[in-house]
Amino acid sequence: MSPETVLSTGQQALQIIIALTLVMLVPALLTGLLVSMFQAATQINEQTLSFIPKLLVTFITLLFAGPWMLSLITDFTSRLMHDIPYLIG
């Protein structure tokens, strides 16, 4: 197994991890920003107010993007398992 194949496999894994985390984090961050702007406009200083909308958006995102995320992970894993004989020797 050459260092190039290890780096290539690691790079692919990191790209998948970044894609999966961005899918979940970006909607939650945008929701938090909108709630913070609402709180600043109305001068409501309740820290727990942004928790429920972020939680709902995260669950809705997981509901819609979950099948894509699962297929991405399973495709990468099956491709990695299929390539094990080629990676070893």
PDB file of N, CA, C and O in Angstrom:
ATOM      1  N   MET A   1       0.863  -1.177   0.000  1.00  0.00           N
ATOM      2  CA  MET A   1       0.000   0.000   0.000  1.00  0.00           C
ATOM      3  C   MET A   1       0.903   1.232   0.000  1.00  0.00           C
ATOM      4  O   MET A   1       1.712   1.428   0.907  1.00  0.00           O
ATOM      5  N   SER A   2       0.752   2.033  -1.006  1.00  0.00           N
ATOM      6  CA  SER A   2       1.632   3.186  -1.151  1.00  0.00           C
ATOM      7  C   SER A   2       1.065   4.381  -0.380  1.00  0.00           C
ATOM      8  O   SER A   2      -0.127   4.424  -0.078  1.00  0.00           O
ATOM      9  N   PRO A   3       1.914   5.330  -0.072  1.00  0.00           N
ATOM     10  CA  PRO A   3       1.440   6.533   0.630  1.00  0.00           C
ATOM     11  C   PRO A   3       0.411   7.323  -0.179  1.00  0.00           C
ATOM     12  O   PRO A   3      -0.444   7.997   0.396  1.00  0.00           O
ATOM     13  N   GLU A   4       0.489   7.244  -1.498  1.00  0.00           N
ATOM     14  CA  GLU A   4      -0.469   7.968  -2.336  1.00  0.00           C
ATOM     15  C   GLU A   4      -1.887   7.419  -2.171  1.00  0.00           C
ATOM     16  O   GLU A   4      -2.851   8.183  -2.116  1.00  0.00           O
ATOM     17  N   THR A   5      -2.008   6.097  -2.093  1.00  0.00           N
ATOM     18  CA  THR A   5      -3.334   5.510  -1.923  1.00  0.00           C
ATOM     19  C   THR A   5      -3.904   5.810  -0.544  1.00  0.00           C
ATOM     20  O   THR A   5      -5.108   6.017  -0.395  1.00  0.00           O
ATOM     21  N   VAL A   6      -3.037   5.835   0.463  1.00  0.00           N
ATOM     22  CA  VAL A   6      -3.494   6.180   1.812  1.00  0.00           C
ATOM     23  C   VAL A   6      -3.977   7.625   1.840  1.00  0.00           C
ATOM     24  O   VAL A   6      -5.028   7.923   2.408  1.00  0.00           O
ATOM     25  N   LEU A   7      -3.214   8.513   1.231  1.00  0.00           N
ATOM     26  CA  LEU A   7      -3.610   9.921   1.200  1.00  0.00           C
ATOM     27  C   LEU A   7      -4.871  10.129   0.375  1.00  0.00           C
ATOM     28  O   LEU A   7      -5.722  10.943   0.735  1.00  0.00           O
ATOM     29  N   SER A   8      -4.996   9.407  -0.715  1.00  0.00           N
ATOM     30  CA  SER A   8      -6.191   9.531  -1.555  1.00  0.00           C
ATOM     31  C   SER A   8      -7.432   9.044  -0.817  1.00  0.00           C
ATOM     32  O   SER A   8      -8.476   9.694  -0.860  1.00  0.00           O
ATOM     33  N   THR A   9      -7.326   7.911  -0.145  1.00  0.00           N
ATOM     34  CA  THR A   9      -8.455   7.381   0.619  1.00  0.00           C
ATOM     35  C   THR A   9      -8.802   8.309   1.779  1.00  0.00           C
ATOM     36  O   THR A   9      -9.976   8.553   2.056  1.00  0.00           O
ATOM     37  N   GLY A  10      -7.785   8.821   2.449  1.00  0.00           N
ATOM     38  CA  GLY A  10      -8.026   9.769   3.536  1.00  0.00           C
ATOM     39  C   GLY A  10      -8.663  11.061   3.050  1.00  0.00           C
ATOM     40  O   GLY A  10      -9.524  11.628   3.722  1.00  0.00           O
ATOM     41  N   GLN A  11      -8.238  11.523   1.884  1.00  0.00           N
ATOM     42  CA  GLN A  11      -8.818  12.731   1.308  1.00  0.00           C
ATOM     43  C   GLN A  11     -10.285  12.512   0.945  1.00  0.00           C
ATOM     44  O   GLN A  11     -11.117  13.390   1.176  1.00  0.00           O
ATOM     45  N   GLN A  12     -10.605  11.366   0.387  1.00  0.00           N
ATOM     46  CA  GLN A  12     -11.995  11.062   0.063  1.00  0.00           C
ATOM     47  C   GLN A  12     -12.851  10.995   1.331  1.00  0.00           C
ATOM     48  O   GLN A  12     -13.980  11.485   1.355  1.00  0.00           O
ATOM     49  N   ALA A  13     -12.301  10.387   2.378  1.00  0.00           N
ATOM     50  CA  ALA A  13     -13.042  10.290   3.642  1.00  0.00           C
ATOM     51  C   ALA A  13     -13.278  11.671   4.235  1.00  0.00           C
ATOM     52  O   ALA A  13     -14.371  11.958   4.725  1.00  0.00           O
ATOM     53  N   LEU A  14     -12.270  12.524   4.196  1.00  0.00           N
ATOM     54  CA  LEU A  14     -12.434  13.885   4.717  1.00  0.00           C
ATOM     55  C   LEU A  14     -13.438  14.688   3.902  1.00  0.00           C
ATOM     56  O   LEU A  14     -14.199  15.472   4.469  1.00  0.00           O
ATOM     57  N   GLN A  15     -13.457  14.512   2.596  1.00  0.00           N
ATOM     58  CA  GLN A  15     -14.433  15.210   1.767  1.00  0.00           C
ATOM     59  C   GLN A  15     -15.853  14.773   2.096  1.00  0.00           C
ATOM     60  O   GLN A  15     -16.770  15.594   2.123  1.00  0.00           O
ATOM     61  N   ILE A  16     -16.032  13.493   2.344  1.00  0.00           N
ATOM     62  CA  ILE A  16     -17.366  12.997   2.709  1.00  0.00           C
ATOM     63  C   ILE A  16     -17.763  13.528   4.077  1.00  0.00           C
ATOM     64  O   ILE A  16     -18.911  13.925   4.275  1.00  0.00           O
ATOM     65  N   ILE A  17     -16.836  13.541   5.020  1.00  0.00           N
ATOM     66  CA  ILE A  17     -17.128  14.062   6.360  1.00  0.00           C
ATOM     67  C   ILE A  17     -17.509  15.534   6.294  1.00  0.00           C
ATOM     68  O   ILE A  17     -18.462  15.958   6.949  1.00  0.00           O
ATOM     69  N   ILE A  18     -16.783  16.307   5.518  1.00  0.00           N
ATOM     70  CA  ILE A  18     -17.087  17.740   5.394  1.00  0.00           C
ATOM     71  C   ILE A  18     -18.454  17.937   4.748  1.00  0.00           C
ATOM     72  O   ILE A  18     -19.233  18.783   5.189  1.00  0.00           O
ATOM     73  N   ALA A  19     -18.747  17.167   3.715  1.00  0.00           N
ATOM     74  CA  ALA A  19     -20.056  17.299   3.058  1.00  0.00           C
ATOM     75  C   ALA A  19     -21.188  16.958   4.016  1.00  0.00           C
ATOM     76  O   ALA A  19     -22.205  17.650   4.041  1.00  0.00           O
ATOM     77  N   LEU A  20     -21.025  15.905   4.801  1.00  0.00           N
ATOM     78  CA  LEU A  20     -22.074  15.496   5.727  1.00  0.00           C
ATOM     79  C   LEU A  20     -22.263  16.505   6.854  1.00  0.00           C
ATOM     80  O   LEU A  20     -23.393  16.770   7.263  1.00  0.00           O
ATOM     81  N   THR A  21     -21.180  17.062   7.353  1.00  0.00           N
ATOM     82  CA  THR A  21     -21.321  18.038   8.440  1.00  0.00           C
ATOM     83  C   THR A  21     -21.879  19.362   7.932  1.00  0.00           C
ATOM     84  O   THR A  21     -22.660  20.014   8.624  1.00  0.00           O
ATOM     85  N   LEU A  22     -21.484  19.757   6.734  1.00  0.00           N
ATOM     86  CA  LEU A  22     -22.016  21.018   6.204  1.00  0.00           C
ATOM     87  C   LEU A  22     -23.507  20.940   5.944  1.00  0.00           C
ATOM     88  O   LEU A  22     -24.227  21.920   6.137  1.00  0.00           O
ATOM     89  N   VAL A  23     -23.977  19.778   5.508  1.00  0.00           N
ATOM     90  CA  VAL A  23     -25.404  19.617   5.255  1.00  0.00           C
ATOM     91  C   VAL A  23     -26.197  19.828   6.542  1.00  0.00           C
ATOM     92  O   VAL A  23     -27.305  20.363   6.507  1.00  0.00           O
ATOM     93  N   MET A  24     -25.643  19.416   7.663  1.00  0.00           N
ATOM     94  CA  MET A  24     -26.351  19.558   8.932  1.00  0.00           C
ATOM     95  C   MET A  24     -26.103  20.916   9.596  1.00  0.00           C
ATOM     96  O   MET A  24     -27.002  21.463  10.235  1.00  0.00           O
ATOM     97  N   LEU A  25     -24.902  21.461   9.454  1.00  0.00           N
ATOM     98  CA  LEU A  25     -24.554  22.675  10.178  1.00  0.00           C
ATOM     99  C   LEU A  25     -25.056  23.961   9.536  1.00  0.00           C
ATOM    100  O   LEU A  25     -25.467  24.883  10.241  1.00  0.00           O
ATOM    101  N   VAL A  26     -25.028  24.036   8.223  1.00  0.00           N
ATOM    102  CA  VAL A  26     -25.393  25.286   7.551  1.00  0.00           C
ATOM    103  C   VAL A  26     -26.843  25.695   7.827  1.00  0.00           C
ATOM    104  O   VAL A  26     -27.078  26.859   8.150  1.00  0.00           O
ATOM    105  N   PRO A  27     -27.823  24.796   7.716  1.00  0.00           N
ATOM    106  CA  PRO A  27     -29.189  25.235   8.054  1.00  0.00           C
ATOM    107  C   PRO A  27     -29.343  25.644   9.518  1.00  0.00           C
ATOM    108  O   PRO A  27     -30.067  26.591   9.824  1.00  0.00           O
ATOM    109  N   ALA A  28     -28.666  24.933  10.424  1.00  0.00           N
ATOM    110  CA  ALA A  28     -28.745  25.302  11.840  1.00  0.00           C
ATOM    111  C   ALA A  28     -28.091  26.660  12.094  1.00  0.00           C
ATOM    112  O   ALA A  28     -28.589  27.453  12.892  1.00  0.00           O
ATOM    113  N   LEU A  29     -26.982  26.922  11.419  1.00  0.00           N
ATOM    114  CA  LEU A  29     -26.323  28.216  11.584  1.00  0.00           C
ATOM    115  C   LEU A  29     -27.165  29.356  11.022  1.00  0.00           C
ATOM    116  O   LEU A  29     -27.258  30.425  11.626  1.00  0.00           O
ATOM    117  N   LEU A  30     -27.774  29.124   9.866  1.00  0.00           N
ATOM    118  CA  LEU A  30     -28.630  30.163   9.287  1.00  0.00           C
ATOM    119  C   LEU A  30     -29.865  30.414  10.158  1.00  0.00           C
ATOM    120  O   LEU A  30     -30.303  31.556  10.300  1.00  0.00           O
ATOM    121  N   THR A  31     -30.418  29.362  10.732  1.00  0.00           N
ATOM    122  CA  THR A  31     -31.560  29.528  11.636  1.00  0.00           C
ATOM    123  C   THR A  31     -31.151  30.298  12.880  1.00  0.00           C
ATOM    124  O   THR A  31     -31.884  31.173  13.342  1.00  0.00           O
ATOM    125  N   GLY A  32     -29.998  29.980  13.417  1.00  0.00           N
ATOM    126  CA  GLY A  32     -29.499  30.714  14.573  1.00  0.00           C
ATOM    127  C   GLY A  32     -29.268  32.181  14.262  1.00  0.00           C
ATOM    128  O   GLY A  32     -29.533  33.047  15.095  1.00  0.00           O
ATOM    129  N   LEU A  33     -28.772  32.463  13.059  1.00  0.00           N
ATOM    130  CA  LEU A  33     -28.570  33.851  12.653  1.00  0.00           C
ATOM    131  C   LEU A  33     -29.891  34.596  12.544  1.00  0.00           C
ATOM    132  O   LEU A  33     -30.002  35.734  13.000  1.00  0.00           O
ATOM    133  N   LEU A  34     -30.895  33.962  11.942  1.00  0.00           N
ATOM    134  CA  LEU A  34     -32.211  34.604  11.822  1.00  0.00           C
ATOM    135  C   LEU A  34     -32.853  34.841  13.188  1.00  0.00           C
ATOM    136  O   LEU A  34     -33.437  35.898  13.427  1.00  0.00           O
ATOM    137  N   VAL A  35     -32.746  33.873  14.071  1.00  0.00           N
ATOM    138  CA  VAL A  35     -33.314  34.038  15.416  1.00  0.00           C
ATOM    139  C   VAL A  35     -32.559  35.120  16.175  1.00  0.00           C
ATOM    140  O   VAL A  35     -33.169  35.893  16.914  1.00  0.00           O
ATOM    141  N   SER A  36     -31.262  35.186  16.007  1.00  0.00           N
ATOM    142  CA  SER A  36     -30.471  36.230  16.669  1.00  0.00           C
ATOM    143  C   SER A  36     -30.833  37.619  16.148  1.00  0.00           C
ATOM    144  O   SER A  36     -30.890  38.580  16.915  1.00  0.00           O
ATOM    145  N   MET A  37     -31.079  37.717  14.839  1.00  0.00           N
ATOM    146  CA  MET A  37     -31.505  39.012  14.293  1.00  0.00           C
ATOM    147  C   MET A  37     -32.877  39.395  14.829  1.00  0.00           C
ATOM    148  O   MET A  37     -33.122  40.564  15.128  1.00  0.00           O
ATOM    149  N   PHE A  38     -33.778  38.416  14.953  1.00  0.00           N
ATOM    150  CA  PHE A  38     -35.087  38.672  15.541  1.00  0.00           C
ATOM    151  C   PHE A  38     -34.955  39.110  16.995  1.00  0.00           C
ATOM    152  O   PHE A  38     -35.639  40.037  17.428  1.00  0.00           O
ATOM    153  N   GLN A  39     -34.093  38.458  17.739  1.00  0.00           N
ATOM    154  CA  GLN A  39     -33.885  38.826  19.140  1.00  0.00           C
ATOM    155  C   GLN A  39     -33.280  40.223  19.262  1.00  0.00           C
ATOM    156  O   GLN A  39     -33.635  40.977  20.168  1.00  0.00           O
ATOM    157  N   ALA A  40     -32.377  40.564  18.363  1.00  0.00           N
ATOM    158  CA  ALA A  40     -31.779  41.897  18.412  1.00  0.00           C
ATOM    159  C   ALA A  40     -32.796  42.963  18.043  1.00  0.00           C
ATOM    160  O   ALA A  40     -32.776  44.062  18.599  1.00  0.00           O
ATOM    161  N   ALA A  41     -33.681  42.648  17.111  1.00  0.00           N
ATOM    162  CA  ALA A  41     -34.678  43.630  16.689  1.00  0.00           C
ATOM    163  C   ALA A  41     -35.739  43.844  17.762  1.00  0.00           C
ATOM    164  O   ALA A  41     -36.217  44.964  17.943  1.00  0.00           O
ATOM    165  N   THR A  42     -36.109  42.795  18.468  1.00  0.00           N
ATOM    166  CA  THR A  42     -37.165  42.910  19.476  1.00  0.00           C
ATOM    167  C   THR A  42     -36.611  43.072  20.888  1.00  0.00           C
ATOM    168  O   THR A  42     -37.379  43.239  21.836  1.00  0.00           O
ATOM    169  N   GLN A  43     -35.303  43.027  21.038  1.00  0.00           N
ATOM    170  CA  GLN A  43     -34.617  43.161  22.326  1.00  0.00           C
ATOM    171  C   GLN A  43     -35.052  42.088  23.320  1.00  0.00           C
ATOM    172  O   GLN A  43     -35.136  42.338  24.522  1.00  0.00           O
ATOM    173  N   ILE A  44     -35.323  40.904  22.809  1.00  0.00           N
ATOM    174  CA  ILE A  44     -35.587  39.748  23.664  1.00  0.00           C
ATOM    175  C   ILE A  44     -34.249  39.057  23.907  1.00  0.00           C
ATOM    176  O   ILE A  44     -33.589  38.623  22.963  1.00  0.00           O
ATOM    177  N   ASN A  45     -33.858  38.958  25.150  1.00  0.00           N
ATOM    178  CA  ASN A  45     -32.552  38.394  25.474  1.00  0.00           C
ATOM    179  C   ASN A  45     -32.673  37.012  26.113  1.00  0.00           C
ATOM    180  O   ASN A  45     -32.010  36.723  27.109  1.00  0.00           O
ATOM    181  N   GLU A  46     -33.501  36.184  25.551  1.00  0.00           N
ATOM    182  CA  GLU A  46     -33.672  34.826  26.057  1.00  0.00           C
ATOM    183  C   GLU A  46     -32.724  33.896  25.304  1.00  0.00           C
ATOM    184  O   GLU A  46     -32.833  33.754  24.086  1.00  0.00           O
ATOM    185  N   GLN A  47     -31.802  33.267  26.016  1.00  0.00           N
ATOM    186  CA  GLN A  47     -30.803  32.432  25.356  1.00  0.00           C
ATOM    187  C   GLN A  47     -31.372  31.123  24.854  1.00  0.00           C
ATOM    188  O   GLN A  47     -30.852  30.551  23.896  1.00  0.00           O
ATOM    189  N   THR A  48     -32.422  30.641  25.478  1.00  0.00           N
ATOM    190  CA  THR A  48     -32.982  29.354  25.070  1.00  0.00           C
ATOM    191  C   THR A  48     -33.956  29.479  23.906  1.00  0.00           C
ATOM    192  O   THR A  48     -34.450  28.464  23.415  1.00  0.00           O
ATOM    193  N   LEU A  49     -34.244  30.693  23.454  1.00  0.00           N
ATOM    194  CA  LEU A  49     -35.203  30.896  22.371  1.00  0.00           C
ATOM    195  C   LEU A  49     -34.724  30.304  21.049  1.00  0.00           C
ATOM    196  O   LEU A  49     -35.540  29.831  20.258  1.00  0.00           O
ATOM    197  N   SER A  50     -33.449  30.319  20.803  1.00  0.00           N
ATOM    198  CA  SER A  50     -32.941  29.828  19.516  1.00  0.00           C
ATOM    199  C   SER A  50     -32.783  28.309  19.488  1.00  0.00           C
ATOM    200  O   SER A  50     -32.549  27.738  18.423  1.00  0.00           O
ATOM    201  N   PHE A  51     -32.906  27.654  20.625  1.00  0.00           N
ATOM    202  CA  PHE A  51     -32.675  26.211  20.669  1.00  0.00           C
ATOM    203  C   PHE A  51     -33.755  25.436  19.910  1.00  0.00           C
ATOM    204  O   PHE A  51     -33.432  24.553  19.115  1.00  0.00           O
ATOM    205  N   ILE A  52     -35.008  25.749  20.141  1.00  0.00           N
ATOM    206  CA  ILE A  52     -36.107  24.998  19.511  1.00  0.00           C
ATOM    207  C   ILE A  52     -36.114  25.157  17.989  1.00  0.00           C
ATOM    208  O   ILE A  52     -36.234  24.151  17.290  1.00  0.00           O
ATOM    209  N   PRO A  53     -35.992  26.379  17.438  1.00  0.00           N
ATOM    210  CA  PRO A  53     -35.954  26.465  15.964  1.00  0.00           C
ATOM    211  C   PRO A  53     -34.764  25.731  15.343  1.00  0.00           C
ATOM    212  O   PRO A  53     -34.900  25.101  14.294  1.00  0.00           O
ATOM    213  N   LYS A  54     -33.601  25.813  15.987  1.00  0.00           N
ATOM    214  CA  LYS A  54     -32.442  25.104  15.458  1.00  0.00           C
ATOM    215  C   LYS A  54     -32.643  23.592  15.518  1.00  0.00           C
ATOM    216  O   LYS A  54     -32.251  22.867  14.604  1.00  0.00           O
ATOM    217  N   LEU A  55     -33.250  23.135  16.587  1.00  0.00           N
ATOM    218  CA  LEU A  55     -33.518  21.710  16.724  1.00  0.00           C
ATOM    219  C   LEU A  55     -34.506  21.234  15.661  1.00  0.00           C
ATOM    220  O   LEU A  55     -34.317  20.175  15.061  1.00  0.00           O
ATOM    221  N   LEU A  56     -35.548  22.010  15.433  1.00  0.00           N
ATOM    222  CA  LEU A  56     -36.529  21.650  14.408  1.00  0.00           C
ATOM    223  C   LEU A  56     -35.917  21.642  13.010  1.00  0.00           C
ATOM    224  O   LEU A  56     -36.161  20.728  12.223  1.00  0.00           O
ATOM    225  N   VAL A  57     -35.126  22.662  12.711  1.00  0.00           N
ATOM    226  CA  VAL A  57     -34.483  22.731  11.390  1.00  0.00           C
ATOM    227  C   VAL A  57     -33.495  21.579  11.206  1.00  0.00           C
ATOM    228  O   VAL A  57     -33.377  21.027  10.112  1.00  0.00           O
ATOM    229  N   THR A  58     -32.796  21.222  12.267  1.00  0.00           N
ATOM    230  CA  THR A  58     -31.862  20.098  12.173  1.00  0.00           C
ATOM    231  C   THR A  58     -32.605  18.794  11.925  1.00  0.00           C
ATOM    232  O   THR A  58     -32.167  17.983  11.109  1.00  0.00           O
ATOM    233  N   PHE A  59     -33.722  18.578  12.615  1.00  0.00           N
ATOM    234  CA  PHE A  59     -34.501  17.362  12.380  1.00  0.00           C
ATOM    235  C   PHE A  59     -35.109  17.338  10.984  1.00  0.00           C
ATOM    236  O   PHE A  59     -35.133  16.287  10.344  1.00  0.00           O
ATOM    237  N   ILE A  60     -35.596  18.462  10.505  1.00  0.00           N
ATOM    238  CA  ILE A  60     -36.169  18.523   9.155  1.00  0.00           C
ATOM    239  C   ILE A  60     -35.083  18.285   8.108  1.00  0.00           C
ATOM    240  O   ILE A  60     -35.307  17.586   7.120  1.00  0.00           O
ATOM    241  N   THR A  61     -33.905  18.869   8.331  1.00  0.00           N
ATOM    242  CA  THR A  61     -32.788  18.649   7.417  1.00  0.00           C
ATOM    243  C   THR A  61     -32.384  17.187   7.410  1.00  0.00           C
ATOM    244  O   THR A  61     -32.116  16.614   6.354  1.00  0.00           O
ATOM    245  N   LEU A  62     -32.342  16.587   8.588  1.00  0.00           N
ATOM    246  CA  LEU A  62     -31.999  15.171   8.672  1.00  0.00           C
ATOM    247  C   LEU A  62     -33.059  14.309   7.998  1.00  0.00           C
ATOM    248  O   LEU A  62     -32.741  13.284   7.397  1.00  0.00           O
ATOM    249  N   LEU A  63     -34.302  14.718   8.097  1.00  0.00           N
ATOM    250  CA  LEU A  63     -35.389  13.975   7.462  1.00  0.00           C
ATOM    251  C   LEU A  63     -35.261  13.995   5.940  1.00  0.00           C
ATOM    252  O   LEU A  63     -35.455  12.970   5.286  1.00  0.00           O
ATOM    253  N   PHE A  64     -34.934  15.163   5.372  1.00  0.00           N
ATOM    254  CA  PHE A  64     -34.846  15.276   3.924  1.00  0.00           C
ATOM    255  C   PHE A  64     -33.486  14.834   3.371  1.00  0.00           C
ATOM    256  O   PHE A  64     -33.423  14.229   2.301  1.00  0.00           O
ATOM    257  N   ALA A  65     -32.405  15.130   4.091  1.00  0.00           N
ATOM    258  CA  ALA A  65     -31.074  14.798   3.589  1.00  0.00           C
ATOM    259  C   ALA A  65     -30.567  13.461   4.102  1.00  0.00           C
ATOM    260  O   ALA A  65     -29.516  12.994   3.664  1.00  0.00           O
ATOM    261  N   GLY A  66     -31.288  12.840   5.015  1.00  0.00           N
ATOM    262  CA  GLY A  66     -30.847  11.575   5.596  1.00  0.00           C
ATOM    263  C   GLY A  66     -30.624  10.468   4.591  1.00  0.00           C
ATOM    264  O   GLY A  66     -29.591   9.801   4.649  1.00  0.00           O
ATOM    265  N   PRO A  67     -31.555  10.239   3.663  1.00  0.00           N
ATOM    266  CA  PRO A  67     -31.306   9.174   2.674  1.00  0.00           C
ATOM    267  C   PRO A  67     -30.075   9.444   1.806  1.00  0.00           C
ATOM    268  O   PRO A  67     -29.326   8.521   1.485  1.00  0.00           O
ATOM    269  N   TRP A  68     -29.869  10.688   1.433  1.00  0.00           N
ATOM    270  CA  TRP A  68     -28.683  11.019   0.637  1.00  0.00           C
ATOM    271  C   TRP A  68     -27.420  10.804   1.459  1.00  0.00           C
ATOM    272  O   TRP A  68     -26.430  10.271   0.956  1.00  0.00           O
ATOM    273  N   MET A  69     -27.453  11.217   2.725  1.00  0.00           N
ATOM    274  CA  MET A  69     -26.292  11.047   3.594  1.00  0.00           C
ATOM    275  C   MET A  69     -25.976   9.568   3.795  1.00  0.00           C
ATOM    276  O   MET A  69     -24.813   9.166   3.760  1.00  0.00           O
ATOM    277  N   LEU A  70     -27.007   8.770   4.003  1.00  0.00           N
ATOM    278  CA  LEU A  70     -26.813   7.334   4.197  1.00  0.00           C
ATOM    279  C   LEU A  70     -26.274   6.673   2.939  1.00  0.00           C
ATOM    280  O   LEU A  70     -25.401   5.808   3.020  1.00  0.00           O
ATOM    281  N   SER A  71     -26.777   7.066   1.788  1.00  0.00           N
ATOM    282  CA  SER A  71     -26.275   6.474   0.543  1.00  0.00           C
ATOM    283  C   SER A  71     -24.827   6.888   0.284  1.00  0.00           C
ATOM    284  O   SER A  71     -24.044   6.101  -0.250  1.00  0.00           O
ATOM    285  N   LEU A  72     -24.469   8.105   0.653  1.00  0.00           N
ATOM    286  CA  LEU A  72     -23.091   8.559   0.492  1.00  0.00           C
ATOM    287  C   LEU A  72     -22.143   7.737   1.356  1.00  0.00           C
ATOM    288  O   LEU A  72     -21.076   7.325   0.903  1.00  0.00           O
ATOM    289  N   ILE A  73     -22.539   7.505   2.598  1.00  0.00           N
ATOM    290  CA  ILE A  73     -21.701   6.722   3.509  1.00  0.00           C
ATOM    291  C   ILE A  73     -21.609   5.269   3.054  1.00  0.00           C
ATOM    292  O   ILE A  73     -20.524   4.687   3.040  1.00  0.00           O
ATOM    293  N   THR A  74     -22.741   4.687   2.685  1.00  0.00           N
ATOM    294  CA  THR A  74     -22.715   3.279   2.277  1.00  0.00           C
ATOM    295  C   THR A  74     -21.973   3.078   0.959  1.00  0.00           C
ATOM    296  O   THR A  74     -21.295   2.066   0.784  1.00  0.00           O
ATOM    297  N   ASP A  75     -22.092   4.023   0.031  1.00  0.00           N
ATOM    298  CA  ASP A  75     -21.333   3.916  -1.225  1.00  0.00           C
ATOM    299  C   ASP A  75     -19.834   3.975  -0.968  1.00  0.00           C
ATOM    300  O   ASP A  75     -19.068   3.196  -1.535  1.00  0.00           O
ATOM    301  N   PHE A  76     -19.418   4.907  -0.108  1.00  0.00           N
ATOM    302  CA  PHE A  76     -17.996   5.015   0.206  1.00  0.00           C
ATOM    303  C   PHE A  76     -17.500   3.757   0.901  1.00  0.00           C
ATOM    304  O   PHE A  76     -16.421   3.256   0.585  1.00  0.00           O
ATOM    305  N   THR A  77     -18.283   3.243   1.848  1.00  0.00           N
ATOM    306  CA  THR A  77     -17.865   2.052   2.577  1.00  0.00           C
ATOM    307  C   THR A  77     -17.804   0.830   1.674  1.00  0.00           C
ATOM    308  O   THR A  77     -16.849   0.055   1.738  1.00  0.00           O
ATOM    309  N   SER A  78     -18.806   0.654   0.842  1.00  0.00           N
ATOM    310  CA  SER A  78     -18.778  -0.508  -0.060  1.00  0.00           C
ATOM    311  C   SER A  78     -17.659  -0.391  -1.081  1.00  0.00           C
ATOM    312  O   SER A  78     -17.027  -1.389  -1.427  1.00  0.00           O
ATOM    313  N   ARG A  79     -17.408   0.815  -1.565  1.00  0.00           N
ATOM    314  CA  ARG A  79     -16.291   1.016  -2.503  1.00  0.00           C
ATOM    315  C   ARG A  79     -14.959   0.720  -1.820  1.00  0.00           C
ATOM    316  O   ARG A  79     -14.064   0.131  -2.425  1.00  0.00           O
ATOM    317  N   LEU A  80     -14.833   1.130  -0.557  1.00  0.00           N
ATOM    318  CA  LEU A  80     -13.606   0.880   0.195  1.00  0.00           C
ATOM    319  C   LEU A  80     -13.434  -0.612   0.452  1.00  0.00           C
ATOM    320  O   LEU A  80     -12.328  -1.137   0.323  1.00  0.00           O
ATOM    321  N   MET A  81     -14.510  -1.298   0.814  1.00  0.00           N
ATOM    322  CA  MET A  81     -14.425  -2.746   1.046  1.00  0.00           C
ATOM    323  C   MET A  81     -14.134  -3.494  -0.249  1.00  0.00           C
ATOM    324  O   MET A  81     -13.414  -4.493  -0.248  1.00  0.00           O
ATOM    325  N   HIS A  82     -14.687  -3.015  -1.336  1.00  0.00           N
ATOM    326  CA  HIS A  82     -14.443  -3.655  -2.633  1.00  0.00           C
ATOM    327  C   HIS A  82     -12.991  -3.456  -3.080  1.00  0.00           C
ATOM    328  O   HIS A  82     -12.422  -4.330  -3.734  1.00  0.00           O
ATOM    329  N   ASP A  83     -12.399  -2.328  -2.737  1.00  0.00           N
ATOM    330  CA  ASP A  83     -11.040  -2.017  -3.171  1.00  0.00           C
ATOM    331  C   ASP A  83      -9.965  -2.532  -2.237  1.00  0.00           C
ATOM    332  O   ASP A  83      -8.784  -2.300  -2.496  1.00  0.00           O
ATOM    333  N   ILE A  84     -10.317  -3.217  -1.165  1.00  0.00           N
ATOM    334  CA  ILE A  84      -9.314  -3.690  -0.212  1.00  0.00           C
ATOM    335  C   ILE A  84      -8.278  -4.605  -0.879  1.00  0.00           C
ATOM    336  O   ILE A  84      -7.086  -4.426  -0.632  1.00  0.00           O
ATOM    337  N   PRO A  85      -8.675  -5.572  -1.709  1.00  0.00           N
ATOM    338  CA  PRO A  85      -7.634  -6.399  -2.339  1.00  0.00           C
ATOM    339  C   PRO A  85      -6.669  -5.586  -3.212  1.00  0.00           C
ATOM    340  O   PRO A  85      -5.482  -5.902  -3.284  1.00  0.00           O
ATOM    341  N   TYR A  86      -7.170  -4.557  -3.865  1.00  0.00           N
ATOM    342  CA  TYR A  86      -6.307  -3.734  -4.722  1.00  0.00           C
ATOM    343  C   TYR A  86      -5.421  -2.808  -3.895  1.00  0.00           C
ATOM    344  O   TYR A  86      -4.308  -2.472  -4.300  1.00  0.00           O
ATOM    345  N   LEU A  87      -5.925  -2.400  -2.732  1.00  0.00           N
ATOM    346  CA  LEU A  87      -5.149  -1.516  -1.876  1.00  0.00           C
ATOM    347  C   LEU A  87      -4.016  -2.271  -1.168  1.00  0.00           C
ATOM    348  O   LEU A  87      -2.947  -1.709  -0.928  1.00  0.00           O
ATOM    349  N   ILE A  88      -4.252  -3.516  -0.845  1.00  0.00           N
ATOM    350  CA  ILE A  88      -3.245  -4.291  -0.122  1.00  0.00           C
ATOM    351  C   ILE A  88      -2.104  -4.698  -1.044  1.00  0.00           C
ATOM    352  O   ILE A  88      -0.936  -4.563  -0.682  1.00  0.00           O
ATOM    353  N   GLY A  89      -2.423  -5.179  -2.196  1.00  0.00           N
ATOM    354  CA  GLY A  89      -1.343  -5.694  -3.020  1.00  0.00           C
ATOM    355  C   GLY A  89      -1.566  -5.428  -4.430  1.00  0.00           C
ATOM    356  O   GLY A  89      -0.742  -5.800  -5.266  1.00  0.00           O
TER     357      GLY A  89
END
